[in-house]
Structure formats: C-alpha cells, structure tokens
C-alpha cells in the first residue's frame, strides 16, 4: 500500500534509509550519515512544502519518496531534493515505480503550482536513470566529477527533470 508519510513513520524510515545506504551506491549517504536529524529534516520539509509517500506492507515500510520546494519565489514552481529509497528485498519489484507514480499523481492532481520536478542520479546508476526516463524525466545535463562512488572513484551526476505536460 502506498500512502502519505506520517510523523509516526520516522523510526522505520531511519531503518529503511540505513539499509539502503548499506548497498554500495544505493543512495548518496553512508549508513553513518543517516541520522534521526537527517530523516526529521526531510520529513519536516516535505510536510511543510512538498510531498512524501511510503510503501507499506503488513505494517512495515519498504519504500519512501520525498521532494520539497526550496522556499525561493523564483523557484516556487519546482519540487527538488527528490530522494527515493526502496528496501533491498523489494528492489526491482515495482515499488519505486509505484512511489514515483504516487508523487507525480499528487503533483498532477493537487499541486497545480508545481510545473517541474527534478532529481540527480549518478552516471553509473543506469537502471535508475532508465526508470526515471520511463516516467517522463529527461536528462538535462551532467555535473562533472560531482560524486564519489562506493569504490572511491569520482563520477558525474546527471540532472533529470520532469515538466508538467501542457494542457491540451
């Protein structure tokens, strides 16, 4: 079941993010960087001015997605800082696609002021970039030498953007 995140989800989200961070290049953070403060921070930002969904099965959260606005008038139409985490055992089973579907449906149905959603993905994360492209995200550019991967190598980060379709 996909639903909006709630404050009571905090502890499970810390555990989820730590599990995903243990996968080499699973997310940009290491397990030690997944703290209560980090999770509280993105949950508060999403609750105040963004969107956050979780995938829950039998009371256990196996996936989460969030994005928020940056609080600058010139960027009021933008959701950014998008992060998705799917439990290792649920990857490749449609959970990420479902979470993205919920996020984009929320934007389409309840957030008419949002016309752009953006995310970053490592160049080597071909599978994730293919998923994002299948959802309508377009690769718009590369930030050369931006990210250090789990092997200690520096690689490019790709900027991908989704634009609200023009009304017909």
C-alpha positions in Angstrom: 0.0 0.0 0.0 1.3 3.5 -0.9 0.2 6.3 1.4 1.3 9.7 2.6 4.0 9.6 5.2 3.2 10.4 8.8 5.3 11.5 11.7 4.9 8.1 13.3 6.9 6.6 10.3 10.2 8.3 11.5 11.9 5.3 13.1 11.0 2.9 10.3 12.4 5.5 7.8 15.7 5.7 9.6 15.9 1.9 9.5 15.0 1.9 5.8 17.5 4.6 4.8 20.3 2.9 6.8 19.5 -0.4 5.0 19.6 1.2 1.6 22.7 3.2 2.5 24.5 -0.1 3.2 24.1 -1.1 -0.5 27.1 0.3 -2.4 25.9 3.4 -4.2 22.3 2.7 -3.1 21.9 6.4 -2.0 24.4 9.2 -1.7 24.6 8.9 2.1 26.6 6.3 4.1 24.8 4.5 6.9 26.5 6.7 9.5 25.1 9.8 7.7 21.5 8.5 8.0 20.6 10.1 11.3 17.5 11.0 13.2 18.1 14.6 12.3 18.5 13.8 8.6 15.2 11.9 8.4 13.4 14.5 10.6 14.7 17.2 8.3 13.4 15.8 5.0 10.1 14.8 6.7 9.6 18.3 8.0 10.4 19.9 4.7 8.1 17.6 2.8 5.3 18.1 5.3 5.7 21.9 5.2 6.2 22.4 1.5 6.5 19.3 -0.5 5.3 15.7 -0.8 6.3 12.4 0.8 4.9 8.9 0.3 5.7 5.5 1.8 5.2 2.0 0.6 4.0 -0.2 3.5 3.2 -3.9 3.6 1.9 -5.6 6.8 2.8 -2.6 8.9 6.4 -2.5 7.6 7.7 0.4 5.4 9.7 -0.9 2.4 9.9 2.3 0.4 9.8 6.1 0.6 10.0 9.0 -1.7 10.1 12.7 -1.0 10.6 16.1 -2.6 10.1 19.6 -1.5 10.3 23.2 -2.6 13.3 25.4 -1.7 11.5 28.5 -0.5 12.6 30.9 -3.1 9.9 32.8 -5.1 11.7 32.4 -8.4 11.7 28.6 -7.9 8.2 28.3 -6.4 7.1 26.1 -9.3 9.8 23.5 -8.5 10.0 20.3 -6.4 13.6 19.3 -5.8 15.7 17.4 -3.3 13.9 14.3 -4.6 15.1 11.1 -2.9 13.7 7.6 -3.1 14.7 4.6 -1.0 13.5 1.1 -1.6 14.4 -1.8 0.7 16.9 -4.1 -0.8 14.5 -7.1 -0.9 11.8 -5.0 -2.7 14.0 -3.5 -5.4 13.1 -4.5 -9.0 9.5 -5.3 -8.0 7.7 -2.1 -9.0 7.9 -0.4 -5.6 9.9 2.6 -6.9 7.7 2.9 -10.0 4.7 2.9 -7.7 6.1 5.6 -5.4 7.0 7.8 -8.3 3.5 7.3 -9.7 2.0 8.5 -6.4 4.3 11.5 -6.3 3.6 12.5 -9.9 -0.1 11.9 -9.4 -0.1 14.2 -6.4 1.7 16.9 -8.3 -0.7 16.5 -11.3 -3.9 16.4 -9.2 -3.2 18.6 -6.1 -0.3 20.8 -6.8 -1.1 22.8 -10.0 1.6 25.4 -9.0 4.3 22.7 -9.5 5.4 22.6 -13.1 8.8 20.9 -12.6 10.2 18.1 -10.6 14.0 17.4 -10.7 16.4 14.9 -9.4 20.0 13.8 -9.6 21.3 10.4 -10.4 24.8 9.1 -10.7 26.0 8.4 -14.2 26.7 4.8 -13.3 23.2 4.2 -12.0 21.9 3.1 -15.4 19.0 1.2 -14.0 17.6 4.1 -12.0 18.1 6.5 -14.9 16.2 4.2 -17.2 13.3 4.1 -14.7 13.3 7.9 -14.4 13.3 8.2 -18.2 10.4 5.8 -18.5 8.4 8.1 -16.1 9.0 11.1 -18.3 12.2 12.5 -16.7 14.6 13.9 -19.3 18.4 14.0 -18.8 19.2 17.7 -18.9 22.8 17.8 -18.0 25.8 16.5 -16.2 27.7 17.8 -13.2 31.2 16.5 -14.0 33.2 14.9 -11.2 30.5 15.7 -8.6 30.0 12.3 -6.7 32.4 9.9 -5.1 31.1 6.3 -5.5 31.5 3.4 -3.2 34.7 2.4 -4.9 36.2 5.8 -4.2 36.0 6.9 -7.8 34.7 10.3 -8.8 31.9 10.2 -11.3 29.4 12.5 -13.0 26.0 13.3 -11.6 23.1 13.6 -14.1 20.4 16.2 -13.6 17.0 14.9 -14.8 13.8 16.9 -15.0 10.1 16.2 -15.4 7.9 19.0 -16.7 4.1 19.1 -16.3 2.6 18.4 -19.7 1.0 21.4 -21.3 -2.8 21.4 -21.2 -4.5 20.2 -24.4 
